[in-house]
Amino acid sequence: MSTGWRTLLLRIGDRCPEYGGSADHKEHIETCYGVLSREFEHSRDAIFEFLLQCAEQLPHKIPFFGVLIGLINLENEDFTKAIVDTTQANLQDALHNENRDRIRILLRFLSGLMCSKVVVPSSIIETFETLLSSAATILDEETGNPSWQPCADFYVYCILASLPWGGPELFEQVPDEFERVLVGIQSYISIRRHFDDIAFSVFETDEGHSPNKKDFMEDLWERIQVLSRNGWKVKSVPKPHLSFEAQLVAGKSHRLSPISCPPPTPSQSSSEMLKGQEKHEADMKYPQRLRRLHIFPTNKAENMQPVDRFVVEECILDVLLFFNGCRKECAFYLVSLPVSFRYEYLMAETIFSQLLLLPNPPFKPIYYTLVIIDLCKALPGAFPSVVVGAVHALFDRISNMDMECRTRLILWFSHHLSNFQFIWPWQEWSYVKDLPKWAPQRVFVQEVLEREVRLSYFEKIKQSIEDAAELEELLPPKAGPSFKFHSDESNENTNGQKLSKELVGLIRGKKTTHDIILWVEEQIIPANGTEFALDVVSQTLLDMGSKSFTHLITILERYNKIISKLCPNEEMQLLLMNGVSAYWKNSTQMTAIAIDRMMGYRLVSNLAIVKWVFSPANVEQFHISDRPWEILRNAVSKTYNRISDLRKEIQSLKKGLQVAKEASAKSIKELEEAKSVLEIVEGQPAPAERPGRIRRLELRVKNAEDEERTIEESLEVKGAFLARALEESKDLLKLLFKSFVDVLTERLPPVSVDGEIPNLRTGDQSVNFAPQDPEAATMDIDNENGADNNSEPNGRNTKNGYNVGELEQWCLCTLGYLKSFSRQYASEIWSNIAMLDEDVFVGDVHPLIRKAAFSGLCRFTNEGSHP
């Protein structure tokens, strides 16, 4: 196929960006059909692949491609029969490979082909009934496995999701069969278990249960029922086939071959714990695609029918999915969906819902940041104001936002502003300066400004808030080191300053690490002790590496053995991190980077980092700064990323070992065959092959065996590393949860005598917090209101003189982060649930702690119920 034809095909794919909302979509289709017809004879295979690829990767244009195929069907039935058969084969393959997105898109494509008279309606009904039957089987206690309800829900969701596209035609052409499908869906909805997604909600306004709240499947079914009552009239789905109905009806409709769904995964055990693990595995394999985030009030967002909202959401999610590597193309298709009404507010809500989706967004948060930036540039008159409204709405509810979502919002917002010259109406938020330092809105502004400074520089950010000078108080300190051994002519040199200066001289004099260690052991430790030696060495090395990240990494790489020699145990590692925090007390970023790199060089362990984060000085920062949480997140994620990397390496080595074994067996076989060929020489049998070839084959066998042995040794080493890493991760998980339990138990209000669990968000005056040690407590007394209008009242003092509002906020933040770790590492928790039960959650653990710790394990159970 020529380059010009390739270009022409690409141009056809982008020919109709607005075909659904444009009056001349008929002309667009005719133009595209004309181009395809002229080239059909010469490029049949290319057109075949092109149409299938477009249908799968531009699913919001499926009605358009369905009509094109329908017009081709009028003249070439074999071609369209091949498309139908290939689509059915692709669907069957997707079902067995559990390719969720492909299953959903191909069902929609088949519905589009049916509308264009290419597929027989009864075949679509049969496909739906197969999926329904499989879903019902999964829920059956005897023949299926109810733990895999997410899989069953997904099958039914795919049927419901295709009805806005194919429902009107099915209702018109096969009403009785279609009604049978709807009755089957109603039966399924009535027997499935309700999903409680409280633990995965962006906003934590409801601490109790919500039995009347519909889950995603129930909500979608209700929307389809409303659509059915309205006569299957869908405004958001274009119907280009109606303009060609007189032509399309003359084409031959093709039957789909039956499909089959994979048999239900049998239950592994009757144990409730193992069933819980199965439920979690099913949740991970079949996650909910969208959790709606209603940001804007109904009088501000677009007014559309429930099913139209669903259709536009689906189109937006499809574009985000298929263009996740192409931000500009993604923005282009997002602003040109084939609908006849405006949808900027819905688009913003959908994108933010994905950005804040728990436990993890489908793509890296940076992707959504870039898409929002490009949408602001593509729709300069509309979308920026929508984003501003979304930020204000989220800011108003920040006190009720999940802690993980709050962190994501801070990171997104600071990055977003960095692309628009940090322009923001800060004066509208200037009132937060008068709130207590622990107030969520104040902390949000403070953290955004800190992240902005990281992305720019102090003076630039200070200038950006000059219209709200009051907020300068929330700016982080001007970044710079705090070197305790700094000396100049005006200062009298202390012993530490002299030793630091001497150490700098040794390093600049290119002394070896061994020589410096000897110097430390001879000149510092005998007279001053190991702790003082660590202080001098760590502070001096940090100061020498303070100019940039590269300087820091270079210093640590060259001289990490010196620090390692001085930090043989966790006690010394804690002192080291105290020194790092003191040196970089004005830079949260550099503190986090230095500790992260030290963990990478094994100068500090992950267990030491957890202990340091939960030390008294850092615990008092939990609710007013992200500094300790950032360091803790880095340490935990680094630990589990290492395990993930090792598993990938082992998997790769196993594949390589299989290849090596096959190559070795092949070489041995060739050698044996060569040696087995004999000839008679002077009356005696002798090898017929030349000695040179035999030697080459023997060498090949030796090399293959060496390669196989090398891979086996590498596999053994990696396996040992993985076993060690898994043991370390168990210790980390145990210590992490034990630390949360300890600090929360000290501060949470006790359960009442009648067993009522305290609600930290109600501001109940009767809530009494656990008694505090006045000498250990350092929280400020502050009677001001620290939350927005939707939050609990604050400012009440306990009898010990500590501010209850602040204690409530500390407890909410710490429980929120515990919940975040529970969701993020749910698989690891399931793998070690027996160990946690035995070593951590023993005795009378506070219900709120248990609730947060187990909240992310499974959507079947109510939030916090034990697995």
N, C-alpha and C positions, 0 to 999 in steps of 0.2 A: 504494500500500500504506500503510495507516494506521501511525501511530507505535506504537500498541499491538501491531500485528502484528510490526513490526520488533523490538520489545522481546521479544515471545514467541519469535521465531526465535533471538535471541541467548540466551535462556534455555534453549532446546532444545539449543543448541550446548554449553552447560555442564551439561547435565542429568545426565550420567553420568560424573563424574570418576573413579569407581572401578569402572566396570562390569566390568572384567576380573577383579578380585579380590573382587567382591561376589556373594553368593549370589542376589541378586534382580535381576541384570542383565536377566533376561527381562522382569521387570516394568517396568524402565526403558525398554526398547525398545518394549514394548507401549504405554506411556504416550506416548512420543514419536511413534510411528506413529499413535496415535489423534489427537493434535493435528494432525499433517500431513494425515490423512485428512479431518478436518473442514474444514480450510482449503484443501484441494487445488483444489477447483472455482474458488475465487475468487482464489487466489494461486499458480497453477501455475508461472508463470515465476519468481516469487520463490523458490519451493521448489526449482526446478531449479538456479538459481544458488547457492542456499544449500548444497545438498548437495555440489555440485562444489567450492565454496570450502572447506567444512569438510573434505572428504576431502584437499585439498591442504595446508591449513594446520593441521590437527590429525591428522597421519598416524598417530599412535599410536592413534587411534580408528577407523581404517579398517575393522576387522572389524564395529564397531557400525554405521557408515554403510552398509557392504555389506549387512547384514541389513535395514536400513530400506529400501534400494532394492529388495532382493529381495522384501520384503512388498508394496511398491508395484507390483512387476512382476506380482504375482498378479492385480491388477485393472486395470492400465494398462500394457500392453506397449509401446505407442507411446512413452510417457514414458521408460521405462527404455531402450528402443532409442535414443532421442535422447541419453540420458546416455552410453551405450556409444559411440555415434558421436562425440559431442563429446570424450569422453576420448581416443578414438583420434586425433582431429584435433589435440587438444592435445599428445599424445605425439609425433605427427609434426612438429608445429611446434617442439616442444622439441628434438627431434633435430637439426633443421636450424639452429636458433638456438644449439645447444650449451648449453642450459639444464640443467646437470647435475642439480641438485636436483629439478627438475620431472620429468625423465626417470625418476629413481629412485622418486619418490613415485607417479607415475602407473602404473608397472609394479606396484608394491605394491597400488595401488587396483584395478587390473584383476584381480590375484590374489584380492583380497578379494571382488570381484564374482563371480568364478568359484566361490568357496566358497559363495556364496549363490545359485547356480544362475542367475545373470544372464548370464554369459559362458560360451560353450562351451569346455571344457578344451583342445580341439585348437587353438583360436585362440591361446591362451596359448603352446602349444608352437610354433606357427608364428612368433609374435613372438620367442620365445627363439631360434629357429633363425636368424631374420633377423639378430639381433644377433650371434650366434655366427659366422655366415658373414661379416659385415662385419668382425668382429674378426680372423678368420683372414686375410681379404684384406689388411688393414692390415699384417700381419706378413710378407706375401709380398714377397720381394725384387723380383720382376718387376712384379707388378700393384699393389702397395701401397707403403708407406713405413714400414719398421720403426722409423724415428725417432719415429713417432707411436704407439708402443706404449702410452703412458699412456691414449690414447683407446680402444684396443682393450681394455686392462685394465678401463677404466671400463664398457664395454658388458657384459663378462662379470661384473664386480662387481655390476651392476644385476640380472642374472639370479640370481646367488647370493644377493644380499640379499633377494630376494623369495621365495626358497624356504621359509624358516621360516613364511611366511604362506600360501603356496599349495602347497608341496611335498606335504603329506599328501594333499590332494585329487587332485593330479596322479598321485601314486603309486597311489591307489585307483582312479581312473577311467580313466586312459590310461597304464598302466604301461609298455607297450612304447615308446610315443612318448617318455615321460619318461626312460626308460633311454637312449634315443638322444641326448637332450639332455645327460645326464650324461656319456656317453661322449665327446660333442663337447667338453664343458668339460675333461675329462681330457686330450684331445688338445691342446687349446689350452694348458693349463698346461704340457704337456710341451715345447712349442715356443717359448714366450715366454722372454724373457731375465729372469734374476733381478735384482731391484733391490737395490742395496746402499745402505742408508740410514745408514751410519755417520756421515757428515757432518751428518746431521739428527737425530742422537740427543741426547737430553737429557743422558745421562751418557756420559762419555768413558772408561769403564773399559777398553774394548778398543781399544788402539791398532793392533792388527793386523786382519786380515780375519776374517770369520765365515762361512765357506762353509756351515756347517750350520744357520745361522739362517734361518728362513723369512721371506720378505717378506710384506706384508699379504695379497696375493692367494693365495699358497700357504697361509698360515695360515687364511684364510677357507675355502678349498676343503677343507682338512683338517677343519674344523669341520662343514662340510656332509656330508662323508663319514661322520663319526662319527654325525651325525644320521640319515643313511640307514641305517647299521648298527643304529641303535636303533629302527628302524621309524617314523621321522619323527614322533616324539613330542616336541613342543616345549612346555615348561611356561610359557614367558614370553609366548606368543602366545595371547590369549583366543580362544575358539571359540564365540561366541554363536550362530552359525548352526546348531550342533548342537541347540540347544533348539527351533529352528523348522524342523528338517529335514523333518518330515512335511508342513509347509505349503509350504516353498520348492520342494520337488521337483515341485510341480504347475505351477510357472511355466515360461514359455518361455525357453530360453537363446538368447542372441543371438551372432552371429558378429562377430568383429572384422574390419574391412577390413585388408588387408596394409599393413605399414609399410615404409618404405625408409630406409636410413641414408645420410648424405652420403657421396659417394665419397672415398676416401683422398686426403689432400693429397699431390700428387706431390712427389718429392724435387727440390729446386732445383739440386743440384749433387752431384758425386761427391767434392767436397772434404770431408775429415774435419772441418775447422773449421766449414763451413757445416752439415754434418750435426749437429755438436755444438750449433749454434745452434738447429736444428730440434728437437732433443731437449729443449733447455732451454725453448723455446716451448711444446712439448707438455706438459712438466712443469708450467709455469705455468698452462696452460689446464685441465689435468686433474690437479690436485694430489691427493695422498693425503688422504683425509678425516680419518683418525685415525692417530696413532702412539701405541700403548698405552704408558702409563706405569704400571708396576707399583710402586706405592709401598709397599703393605702386604704383610706376609708372608702366606703362604697360610693359616696357622692363625688369622689375624685377619680377613681379608676374607671376604665371603659365599661359601659353597660352592655353586656352580651349574655346570650343564653348559656346555661351551664355546659352544654355539650360543645358550644363554640369555644368556650374557654379551654376545655380539654383538648380540642383539636389544635388550637394555636399553641398550647403548651407542648403537645407532641411534636409539632413542626419545629418549634424552637429547640427542643431537646435533640431532635434529629440533626439539625444543622450544627449544633454544638458538638455532636458526636462525630459526624463525618468530616468536619472541617477543623478538628482540634489541632491540626498542625499548620493551619493556614488562617491566621487571625483576620487578615483583611478580607479574604473570600468569605469567611464566616460572617463578618459584619455585613458584607454586601447582601448575602442571602437572608440574613435576619431582618434587614430593613425592607426586603422586597418579597415577603411571603404572599402567596396568592389569596389574599383575603381583601374584602371590599371595605373594611372598617379599620380604624386606627387601633393600635395595640401596644403603644410604647410603655404604658404602665404595667401591663401584663408581662411584657418582655423583661422589664426590669425586675419584677417580682420573681419570674422564673429563673433568671440568671442569678439573682441573689439567693434564691432557694437552693441552687446547685452549689454556689460558693459556700453556703453555710450548712450544707447537707451533712448529717451525722450518720455514722461515725466518720466517714471520709467523703470528700467530694469525688465525683467520677474522674476528674482530671486535676492536675496541680492548680492550686489557687491562682498562680501567675497567669494561667490561660484566661480565666474569667476577668482578671484585671485588664489584660490587653484587649479583650473583646469589648469591655465596657468603654475603654479609652477610644477604640475605633468607632464604636457606635456614637459616642459623643461628637466625633469628627464627621461621621456620616450624616447625622441628623442634628446639626448645630442649633437649629431653632427649636427643637423639641426635647431631645433626650437628656441634655445636660440638666435642664430644670427638673426632669423626672428623677435623675440620680440625686440631685440636691434634696428633693422631697423625700426620697427613700432614706437618705442619710439622716435627715432630721427625724423622720418617723422611727427609725431604729435607735437613734440617740435618745429619744424620749422614753424608750422602753429598755434602755441598756441595763437597768438594775435587775430586770427579770430575764435577761438573756443568758443562755448557757455560757459557761466560762470558755469553753473551746471556741464557740462561735464568736464570743467577744474578742478573743485573740485574733481570729481570722479577720474580723471586721477592722480591727486596728491596723493589721498588716496591709489589708487591701486599701483602706482609706489613705494611709500615709503614702503608699506607692502611687495611688491615683492622683493625689494632689501634686506629687513630684513631677507628674507629666503635664501639669497645668500651672506651672510657676508658683505652686503652693498658695494659689489664690483661694480664699474661703472667707465667708462673712463671720469671722471669729467673734466680732462684737456681740453677735446673737448668743454666744455661749460664754460671754465674759462673766456671767453670774456664778459660774462654777467655782471661781476663785474664792468665793465666800462660803462655799460648802466645806464640810470637814474633809480632811485629807483622805479619808477612806470612802467618801461618797463615790459611787460607781461612775457618775458622769464626770466628776473631777478626775478620777483615775484614768478614764477613757481619754480625755483631752491631754492629760499629762503623758500618757503612753504614745499617743499619736505624735505629739511634738517631739518626743524622744526618738521615735522612729524616723521622723522627718530629718532630724539632725544627722542621723546615720546616713541618710540618702543625700544630704547636702552638706551644709556647714552651719555652725552656730549663728553667725551674724546674719546669714540669709534667712534663717527661720525667725530670728528675732525681728528682722525687718518685715517679714510677712504678717506678723501679728501686731504691727504698730498701731492699727486702729482699735486694738483691744489690749492696750498696754498692761491692763490688770493681769493678763495671762502670762506675762513674763516670769511671774513667780513660779509657774508650772514648767518652765523650760528646764531641761537638765543642766547640771553644772557645765561650764565650758570645759570640753574634754581636755584632759591633760593628766600626766602622771603625777603621783604624789610620792616622791622618792624620799624616804626617811633618812637616808645617808647622804643627802645632797650637802655639799660643802662649798664655801667660797671664802674669799679673804676676810669678810666681815664676821664669819662664824668661827668659833673655836672648834678645831677638829676633835671629835670624839673618837673613841677606840673603834666604833663601827665605821665611821667615815674613813679612818685611816686604812682599815682592813679592806673596805670596799674599793678604795682608790688603788690599793695594792693589787687586788684581784683584777681590776680593769687593766692594770699594767701587765699582769701575767697573760691575760687574754690577748691584748694587743701585741704582746711580745711573742705570740704564736706558741705559747707553751702547750704541751699536750694535755689531754684530759687527765691522764695518769699523774702528771706532775702537779696539776692543780688540786687533785684529790689528796695527794700527799701533803701539799701545802696547807690545805684545810685541816687535815688530821693533825698536823704538827703545830701550826701557828694559831688556829682558832679554837678547836675543840678542847684541848687540854686546859686552856685558861678561861674559856667562856662557855663551854658546853655545846651540845649538838643543836639545841633549839636556836641559840644565837648564831651558830654557824649557818644553819638553814636560812635564817632571816637575812644575813649578810649576802649569802650566795644568791638566793632567789630574788631579792630586791635588786641586786646589782645586775644580774642577768636580765631581769625584766626591763631595767632601765636601758641596758644596751640594745634591747630589742624593741624599744618603745616607738621608734620612728615610723614603723609601718608594720602591716601584717607579715610581710616578707621577712623583715628584720627579726620579728619575734620567732617565726618558724625556723629561720636559719640558726638563731641562738639555741633554741630548744633542741634542734637536730644535732648540733655540734656538741653541746654540753649537757645533754639530758642525763648522762651517766653520773655527773656530779650530784645532781639533784636526787637521782635514784639512790645513790649511796647514802644520802642524808635522810631519805624517806623510806625506810624499810618496812614501816607498819602504818596502819590507818591513823594512829595518833599524830605522827609526823606529817602525814598527808593532809590532815585537817589543818594543821598549822601552816602548811604550804598554801592551801587555798585561802586561809585567812590573810596571808601575806599578799596573795594576788589580789584579793578583794580590796585590801587597804591601799595597795599601790594604784589600782585602777578604780578607786572609789568614785571618780568623776566620769567613768565610762562603763556603762553596763555592757556595751558591745564588746569592748576589749576584755573585760572580766570573763564573759562567756566564751570568747574565742580562746583566751589563754588556758582556761580550765579544760575546754574541749580538746585542745591540742595536747595538753598534758595527759589527758586520758588516752589519746591516741598513741602517745609514747610510753604508756603504762607507768607514768610517774605518779598518777593517782588512779585508784580503782573506782569502778562504778559504785561500789558499796560505800566508799569513803565520800563520794560526792553526795549520795543520798543522806548520809549522816550529817554532812556539812549543811546541806539545804535545810534539814530539819533541826539544826542547832537553834538555840533560843533567839539569837540575833536575827537570823533569817526568818524564823517563824513569825516574828512580829511584823515582817514585811509582806506576808502572804496576801493581804487584802489591799495593799497600797502600791504595790509595784510588781511588775512581771519579771524582775531581775532573778529571784530564786527559781521561779517556774521555768524560765528559759533555760537555765543551766540544768535543771532536772530533766526537762524534755530532751535536751541534747544528749544527756548521759543515757537515758533509757532507750531512746531511739537508736543511738549508736550501738548499744548492746544487741538489740534485736535485728538491726541492719546487718551486723556481723554474722549473726546466725543465718539470716536470709542469704547472704552472700556465700557462706560456706555450703549451704544446701544447694545453691545453684552450681557451685563449683563441683560438688560431689556428683550432681546429676550429669553435668557435662563430662566428668571423668568416667562415669559409668557408661555413657554412650561411647566415649573414646575407647574404653576397655573392650566393649563389645566389637567395635570395628577392628581393634588390634588383634583380638582373638580370631576373628574371621580371617584377617590377613595372615596370621600365623598358621592357621589350619590350611589355608590355601597354599602357602609356601611349602609347608610340610608335604602336602599332597603332590605338588608339582615335583618336589625332590624325589619322593618315593616312586612316582611314575617314571621319572627319568632314570632312576637306578634300576627299575624293574625291566626296562627294555634291554634285552641281551642279544648278543650275536656270537657266532661260533668263530673263534680265532685259534687256528692250529689245533682244532679238535676240542677246545675248551670254551665254555660259555664265558663271555666278558661283556661289561657294559657297552651298549651301543653308542651312548652319548659321549661327546667329547669331554675330556677332563676339565677343560676350561668352563664349560657350561655347568658341570656338576659343582665346581667350586663357587660359581656365582650363585647357584641355587642354595648351596649350604650357607653362604654368607647372608643371603636374603632371609633364610630361616633364622639364623642367629640374630640378625637385626630386628626381625619381627618379634622374636622371643624377648629380646632386650627391651623393646618398646612396650611389650605387654607387661613385663616385670616392673618397668619404671612407672607405668600408670598404676599398677596394683600398689606399689609402694606409696605413690602420691595419694591414692585413694585411702590407704591406711592412715597416712599422716593427717589428711583432711578429716577423716572420720574421728580421729583422736581429738583434733581441734574442735570439731563440732560437739563431741561428748563433753569436753571441758567447757565450751561456751554455754551449753545447755545447763550444766551444773551451776555455772556462774549466774545464768539468767534466773534459775530457781532461787538462788540466794538473794538476788536483786529483788525479785518479785516479793519474796517473803519480807525482806527488810523494808521495801517501799510501803507495803500495806500495813506492816506493823507500825511504821512511823506515822502513817496517817491515823491509825487507830489510837495511838498514844496521845498525839497532840489534840485530836478531836475529843477524846474522852475527857481530857482535862478541862475543856471549855464548853462543851455542849450542855444545854439545860437537861436535867434528868427527866425521865419518863414519870408522869404523874402517878400517884398511888393507885388510881383506878386503871392504869395502863394506857392512858391517852398519850400519844406521841406529840411532842411540842411542834408547832408550826412556826418556823422562823420568819415567815413572810407576813404574818398577820399583824405583827406588832402588838401581840397580846400582852397586856400589862401583867398578867399573872405568870408569864413565863419567867422562871427563875434559873439563872445560869449556875453552873457548878462553881463552888467557892474557889477563889483564886488565892494564890500566895502573893500577898502584896509586894514582897520583895522581888518576886519573879516576874510579875506583870509589869509591862511598860507601855501599855496602850494609853493614848491620850484621853483625858476627860473632855468631852465636847458635847454641848447640849443642842447644837444646831442640827437642822434637818439635813440628812445626807443623801436623800434620794429624790426621785421625781414624784409627780403627783400620783403615779400608779404604784408607788412603792409603799412599804410599810413605814409608819412613823418611827422616828428615832429620837435620841436625846434623853432616854430615861437612864438614870443611874442606879446601879446595884447598891446594895447596902455596904459593899466593900469600897464604893467610890469609883468603880470602873463603868465606863459608858456602855450601856446595854446595846445601843444602836451599833456601835463599833464592833462589839462582840458578835452580834447577829451577822454583820457583814463579813467578819472574819470567818465565822462558821459556814456561811453560805458560799464564800469563795473557796474555802478549803474542801468542802463537800463537793463543790462543782468540779474542782480539779481531780478529786478522787473519782468522780463519775467519768470524767474525760479519760483518765488512764484506764478505767474499767472497759470503756467502749473501744479504745484504741488497741488494747492488748487482750481482748476477750478470748482469743484462741489460746493464748499462753495461760490465761487464768483457768480455762477449762482443762488444759493439760495438767495443771498443778492444783486443781480444786481440792483434792484430798489433803495435800500438804498444807494449803491455806486453812482448811477447816481444823486441822490438827494443831497447827503452830500459831495461827494468827487469830482466827475467829472462834476462839474458845471462851467459855464462860459467858458472862452477861455483857456482850458487845451491844453498844447503843443501836437501836433499830435504824436510826438515820444513817449511821456509818455502814451497817450491813446493806441498807437500801441502796446507798450510793455505790458501794463496792461491787454489788452484783447487778447493777442496773443495766449494764450493757451486754449481758450474756445472751439474752434471748427475748424476742418480741412476743412469744407466746405467754410468758409469765407476766404478771403485774410487776411494775417497776420495783426492783429491790427484793422480790421474793427469792428465797434460796432455790438454786437449781434443783 
